[in-house]
């Protein structure tokens, strides 16, 4: 968790080590700066010099699956942890989700996160709460005398929303931040903006996605009359999803932090069997600890357990444990062809072509029976069609019967010929009705070629 972990790790070391850490802290703010400045007999402050950033809790990754894949999750995100990695990924959720994650930190520190996501017809909503406890921190007055342990913590509340379009998604988060040290507090707000593009053609049987996100946009946090900026990050990523018969996921991210050097992360996930996944990855992030990431995932029906290991350089390693629940009927993500049919059906509804809309919605239900909105739409289209026909009957004064003598040919609705071609597209020739012979054509008797 950036330099905060270094500060507490070396808290009781020699003055030389403290000076080294303090030099490192000139590049970035952490809550532990307060401890060292008090040890050195200076005034209590929450931030260090120019170029530092506030709210270190915003740098802690959420989701054991994402951590196990090397924290390369910008384009891969399609679950409730998208609230942290890329809010546009919320729109790709297929079920309602709730997750609970615990991070076993260093020197008495701990981190917890609770997240909930709800998919909608054309997007999703989500929310999460994160809490970082720094553990007991030794306090000192300006004379250097011990004043007892002090409590310090950070909290973040996040609300996110995403919209799902045709081969793309977009999302945004708003975050409320609170930091506390002893009897001093600081509050702030941050925003995230993210987007995904989905390549329309399959790649090795899977889907290719591109993602981009700007994290922690905001004016900063003021503590003790000193204001420091938030840890702003820009990320782009690419992910290959559900390749090799939905067994393999691969992702790659490039991150440019405002207060540090750019770095690259990559990860893989392979489902050995439908209920067991193995994950590995690597990140070159020097500040947070470059190195190997690894993890495992177990899924039984709607319950998942995920574990991730993350190397943190000289500090050793950290462990994430997460329990997730999926509930409710799945909301399928339509293919490009299915989305095109849905758009055509909605356009027909808007233009009053209810018969055409009914046939299109019926075809969509056949292709994707679990897409509930299509069933609702087809009922509305049929009701509109009945009303339209009733109005025609009222105007004509009689019911049209094509078999009755003197009946008038029913006018064809616009674009019905194109609709028939669309619905019969790809149908084998043998399944189509044969063209009847002319009425005046006589049947030709069959001749037995093998007999007299």
C-alpha positions in Angstrom: 0.0 0.0 0.0 2.6 2.4 -1.2 5.0 4.1 1.2 2.6 3.8 4.2 3.7 0.3 4.7 7.3 1.3 4.7 6.7 3.9 7.3 5.1 1.6 9.9 7.6 -1.2 9.1 10.5 0.9 10.0 8.7 2.9 12.8 11.1 1.8 15.6 14.3 1.7 13.6 17.3 4.1 13.9 17.2 7.8 13.1 19.2 7.1 9.9 16.4 4.8 8.7 13.8 7.3 9.6 15.6 10.0 7.6 15.6 7.6 4.6 11.9 7.0 4.8 11.2 10.7 5.3 13.1 11.3 2.1 11.0 8.7 0.3 7.9 10.4 1.7 8.7 13.7 -0.1 7.3 12.0 -3.2 4.0 10.8 -1.6 1.7 11.4 1.3 0.8 8.6 3.7 -0.8 8.7 7.1 2.5 7.4 8.7 4.2 10.7 7.9 2.5 12.1 11.0 4.2 9.5 13.2 7.7 10.3 11.9 7.3 14.0 12.0 6.2 13.8 15.6 9.1 11.5 16.4 11.4 14.1 15.0 9.8 16.7 17.3 8.0 18.7 14.6 4.4 19.8 14.4 1.7 17.2 13.7 0.6 17.4 10.1 -1.1 15.0 7.8 0.9 15.6 4.6 4.5 16.1 3.5 6.0 18.4 0.9 5.0 19.3 -2.7 4.2 16.4 -5.0 2.6 14.3 -2.3 -0.9 12.7 -2.5 -3.6 12.1 0.0 -6.1 9.2 0.7 -3.8 6.2 0.3 -6.8 3.9 0.7 -7.7 4.7 -2.9 -4.6 2.8 -4.0 -5.7 -0.5 -2.5 -7.0 -2.9 -5.1 -10.4 -4.5 -4.5 -11.2 -8.1 -5.5 -9.1 -11.2 -5.0 -9.6 -12.3 -8.6 -8.2 -9.0 -9.9 -5.2 -9.1 -7.6 -4.5 -12.7 -8.6 -4.4 -11.7 -12.2 -1.6 -9.2 -11.7 -4.0 -6.3 -11.1 -4.5 -6.1 -14.8 -8.3 -5.6 -14.7 -9.2 -2.4 -16.6 -10.7 -4.3 -19.6 -11.2 -7.6 -17.8 -13.6 -6.1 -15.2 -17.1 -7.6 -15.5 -18.1 -8.2 -11.9 -18.9 -6.1 -8.8 -15.2 -5.2 -8.3 -15.5 -3.0 -11.4 -16.4 -0.3 -9.0 -12.7 -0.1 -8.2 -11.0 -1.0 -11.5 -13.4 0.4 -14.2 -17.0 1.4 -13.6 -17.9 0.6 -17.2 -17.4 -3.1 -16.3 -20.5 -2.9 -14.1 -22.7 -3.0 -17.3 -21.2 -6.4 -18.2 -22.5 -8.1 -15.0 -25.0 -10.8 -15.8 -26.3 -11.4 -12.2 -26.8 -9.5 -9.0 -23.6 -9.8 -6.9 -22.4 -9.1 -3.4 -18.8 -9.5 -2.2 -16.9 -9.3 1.1 -13.1 -9.0 1.0 -10.5 -8.9 3.8 -6.8 -7.9 3.3 -4.4 -9.1 6.0 -1.9 -6.2 6.0 1.3 -5.4 7.9 2.1 -4.3 11.4 -1.5 -4.5 12.6 -3.0 -2.9 9.6 -6.1 -4.4 8.0 -8.5 -3.6 5.1 -12.1 -4.6 4.4 -14.4 -4.0 1.5 -18.1 -4.7 0.9 -19.6 -4.3 -2.6 -23.0 -4.8 -4.2 -23.9 -4.7 -7.9 -27.3 -4.9 -9.6 -27.5 -5.3 -13.4 -30.3 -3.5 -15.2 -31.8 -3.9 -18.7 -29.3 -1.5 -20.3 -26.7 -1.0 -17.6 -26.0 -1.5 -13.9 -25.8 0.2 -10.5 -23.3 -0.6 -7.7 -22.0 0.6 -4.3 -19.2 -0.3 -2.0 -17.7 0.6 1.4 -14.0 0.3 2.2 -12.3 0.7 5.5 -8.5 0.8 6.2 -7.3 0.6 9.8 -3.7 1.6 10.4 -3.6 -0.2 13.8 -2.3 1.4 17.0 0.2 4.2 16.2 2.6 5.5 18.9 2.0 9.2 19.6 4.6 11.8 20.7 4.3 15.4 21.6 6.6 18.2 20.3 9.1 17.5 23.1 9.4 13.8 21.9 7.7 12.3 24.9 5.3 9.4 24.4 1.6 10.3 24.6 0.2 6.8 24.1 -1.2 5.0 21.1 -3.4 6.9 18.6 -6.0 5.5 16.3 -6.0 6.2 12.6 -8.3 5.0 9.8 -9.5 5.8 6.3 -12.9 5.1 4.8 -14.4 5.4 1.3 -18.0 5.1 0.2 -18.5 4.6 -3.6 -21.6 4.8 -5.8 -21.4 3.8 -9.4 -23.5 3.5 -12.5 -22.9 2.1 -16.0 -24.7 2.1 -19.4 -24.5 -0.8 -21.9 -24.6 0.1 -25.6 -24.1 -1.9 -28.7 -20.5 -3.2 -28.4 -19.5 -0.6 -25.8 -20.2 0.4 -22.2 -19.5 3.5 -20.1 -19.6 4.2 -16.4 -18.9 6.7 -13.6 -18.2 6.6 -9.9 -18.5 9.1 -7.1 -16.6 8.6 -3.9 -16.8 10.1 -0.5 -13.5 9.9 1.5 -12.9 10.3 5.2 -9.5 10.2 7.0 -9.0 10.3 10.8 -6.0 10.5 13.1 -6.7 10.8 16.8 -9.1 13.8 17.0 -8.3 15.2 13.6 -10.4 14.4 10.5 -10.3 15.3 6.8 -13.1 14.8 4.2 -13.0 14.8 0.4 -14.6 13.5 -2.8 -13.3 11.8 -5.9 -14.7 10.6 -9.3 -13.9 7.9 -11.8 -14.8 7.7 -15.5 -14.4 4.6 -17.5 -15.3 3.1 -20.9 -15.1 -0.3 -22.7 -15.1 -1.2 -26.4 -16.0 -4.8 -27.4 -14.6 -6.2 -30.7 -17.6 -7.6 -32.6 -15.8 -10.7 -34.0 -14.8 -13.8 -31.9 -11.1 -14.3 -31.1 -10.1 -17.9 -30.4 -13.7 -18.5 -29.5 -13.8 -15.6 -27.1 -14.3 -11.9 -26.9 -11.8 -9.1 -27.2 -12.3 -6.0 -25.0 -10.5 -2.6 -24.7 -10.9 -0.5 -21.6 -9.8 2.9 -20.3 -10.3 4.7 -17.0 -9.4 7.8 -15.2 -9.4 7.2 -11.4 -9.6 9.6 -8.5 -10.4 12.8 -10.2 -10.9 15.5 -7.7 -9.5 18.6 -6.0 -7.8 16.9 -3.1 -8.1 16.6 0.7 -7.3 19.3 3.2 -5.8 18.4 6.6 -4.4 20.8 9.1 -4.8 23.7 6.6 -2.7 21.9 4.1 -4.3 20.5 0.9 -2.9 17.6 -1.0 -4.0 16.1 -4.3 -5.6 12.7 -4.8 -3.7 9.8 -6.3 -4.8 10.3 -9.9 -4.3 7.3 -12.2 -4.9 6.9 -16.0 -5.2 3.3 -17.2 -5.7 1.6 -20.5 -6.1 -2.2 -20.9 -6.9 -5.0 -23.3 -8.5 -8.3 -22.3 -9.3 -11.6 -24.1 -12.3 -13.0 -22.4 -13.6 -16.6 -22.4 -11.3 -18.0 -25.0 -10.7 -21.8 -25.6 -14.3 -22.9 -24.8 -14.7 -20.3 -22.0 -11.7 -21.6 -20.1 -9.0 -18.9 -20.5 -9.0 -15.2 -19.7 -5.9 -12.9 -20.4 -5.4 -9.2 -19.7 -2.8 -6.5 -20.0 -2.8 -3.0 -18.5 -0.7 0.2 -18.8 -1.0 2.6 -15.9 0.2 6.2 -15.6 0.0 7.6 -12.1 0.2 11.3 -11.4 2.8 10.9 -8.7 4.9 8.0 -9.9 6.4 6.3 -13.0 4.2 4.4 -15.5 4.1 0.6 -15.2 2.7 -2.5 -16.9 0.6 -5.3 -15.4 -0.5 -8.6 -17.0 -2.5 -11.6 -15.9 -4.0 -15.0 -16.8 -6.9 -17.0 -15.5 -7.6 -20.6 -16.5 -10.6 -22.6 -15.4 -9.3 -26.2 -15.0 -12.8 -27.5 -14.3 -16.1 -25.5 -14.2 -15.7 -24.9 -10.4 -11.9 -24.3 -10.1 -9.8 -21.4 -11.5 -6.0 -20.8 -11.3 -4.7 -17.3 -11.7 -1.3 -15.7 -12.0 0.1 -12.3 -13.0 2.9 -9.8 -12.7 3.2 -6.1 -12.1 6.2 -3.8 -12.6 4.8 -1.2 -10.1 7.9 -0.3 -7.9 6.0 1.8 -5.4 3.4 -0.7 -4.3 5.7 -3.6 -4.7 6.5 -5.2 -8.1 6.5 -8.9 -8.5 4.4 -12.0 -9.0 0.7 -12.2 -8.2 -1.2 -15.5 -7.9 -4.5 -16.8 -6.8 -7.2 -19.4 -6.9 -11.0 -19.3 -7.3 -13.7 -21.8 -6.3 -17.2 -21.5 -7.5 -20.2 -23.7 -6.5 -23.4 -22.5 -8.0 -23.9 -18.9 -6.9 -21.1 -18.9 -4.2 -17.5 -18.1 -4.9 -14.4 -18.1 -2.7 -11.3 -16.3 -4.0 -7.8 -16.0 -2.6 -4.9 -13.9 -3.9 -1.2 -13.7 -3.0 0.7 -10.5 -3.8 4.5 -10.0 -3.3 5.4 -6.6 -1.8 9.2 -6.5 -2.3 11.2 -6.3 0.9 8.0 -6.2 3.0 7.2 -9.8 2.1 3.7 -10.7 0.9 0.0 -9.9 1.5 -3.1 -12.0 1.3 -6.6 -11.2 0.1 -9.6 -13.4 1.0 -13.0 -12.8 -0.7 -16.4 -14.4 -0.5 -18.9 -13.5 -3.3 -22.6 -14.3 -3.9 -24.5 -14.3 -7.2 -28.2 -14.4 -7.1 -31.3 -13.7 -9.3 -31.9 -14.9 -12.8 -28.9 -14.2 -15.1 -29.2 -11.3 -17.5 -27.6 -12.5 -20.8 -25.4 -10.1 -22.8 -26.7 -10.1 -26.4 -24.5 -10.9 -29.3 -24.0 -8.4 -32.1 -26.6 -10.1 -34.2 -29.1 -10.3 -31.4 -28.6 -6.6 -30.5 -29.2 -5.7 -34.1 -32.6 -7.5 -34.1 -33.5 -5.8 -30.8 -32.7 -2.4 -32.3 -34.8 -3.1 -35.4 -37.7 -4.3 -33.3 -37.6 -1.2 -31.2 -37.5 1.0 -34.3 -40.5 -0.8 -35.7 -42.4 -0.2 -32.4 -41.6 3.6 -32.6 -42.9 3.7 -36.2 -46.1 1.9 -35.5 -45.1 -1.3 -37.4 -46.3 -3.6 -34.6 -46.6 -6.7 -36.7 -43.0 -6.4 -37.8 -42.0 -5.7 -34.2 -43.8 -8.8 -32.9 -42.1 -11.1 -35.4 -38.6 -9.6 -34.6 -39.1 -10.0 -30.8 -40.3 -13.6 -31.3 -37.1 -14.3 -33.3 -35.0 -12.7 -30.5 -36.7 -14.9 -27.9 -35.9 -18.0 -30.0 -32.2 -17.0 -30.1 -31.9 -16.0 -26.4 -34.8 -17.4 -24.3 -33.4 -15.9 -21.1 -33.6 -12.3 -22.3 -36.6 -11.2 -20.3 -37.1 -7.8 -21.8 -37.9 -9.4 -25.2 -40.9 -11.2 -23.7 -42.2 -8.0 -22.2 -41.7 -6.1 -25.5 -43.5 -8.8 -27.5 -46.5 -8.6 -25.2 -46.6 -4.8 -25.7 -46.2 -5.2 -29.5 -49.1 -7.7 -29.7 -51.4 -5.5 -27.6 -50.6 -2.5 -29.9 -51.2 -4.7 -32.9 -54.6 -5.8 -31.7 -55.5 -2.1 -31.0 -54.3 -1.2 -34.5 -56.4 -3.9 -36.1 -59.5 -2.9 -34.0 -59.2 0.6 -35.3 -59.0 -0.6 -38.9 -62.1 -2.8 -38.3 -64.0 0.1 -36.9 -63.1 2.3 -39.9 -64.0 -0.5 -42.5 -67.2 -1.6 -40.7 -66.4 -5.3 -41.2 -63.8 -7.9 -40.5 -61.5 -8.8 -43.3 -61.7 -12.5 -44.3 -59.5 -13.4 -47.2 -61.6 -16.6 -48.0 -64.9 -14.7 -48.4 -66.0 -13.7 -51.8 -65.4 -10.1 -52.6 -62.7 -9.9 -49.9 -60.1 -7.3 -50.4 -56.4 -8.2 -50.3 -54.9 -7.1 -47.0 -52.3 -4.4 -47.5 -48.8 -5.4 -46.7 -47.0 -3.6 -44.0 -43.9 -1.7 -45.0 -40.7 -3.6 -45.1 -42.4 -7.0 -44.5 -40.6 -8.5 -47.5 -37.2 -7.5 -45.9 -38.4 -8.8 -42.6 -39.2 -12.2 -44.1 -35.8 -12.4 -45.7 -34.1 -11.5 -42.3 -36.0 -14.2 -40.4 -35.4 -16.8 -43.1 -31.7 -15.9 -43.3 -29.6 -19.0 -42.9 -32.6 -21.4 -43.0 -31.8 -24.5 -45.0 -33.4 -24.8 -48.4 -35.1 -28.1 -47.4 -36.9 -26.4 -44.6 -38.6 -23.8 -46.9 -42.0 -24.6 -48.3 -41.8 -25.8 -51.9 -43.3 -23.6 -54.6 -46.7 -25.1 -55.6 -47.1 -26.0 -59.3 -49.5 -24.1 -61.5 -53.1 -25.1 -61.2 -53.5 -26.1 -64.8 -50.4 -28.3 -64.8 -51.3 -32.0 -65.0 -49.4 -34.6 -63.0 -47.0 -36.7 -65.1 -47.3 -40.4 -64.4 -44.2 -42.0 -63.0 -42.4 -44.4 -65.3 -40.7 -47.5 -63.9 -37.3 -47.5 -65.4 -36.5 -51.0 -64.2 -39.6 -52.9 -65.5 -41.9 -53.3 -68.5 
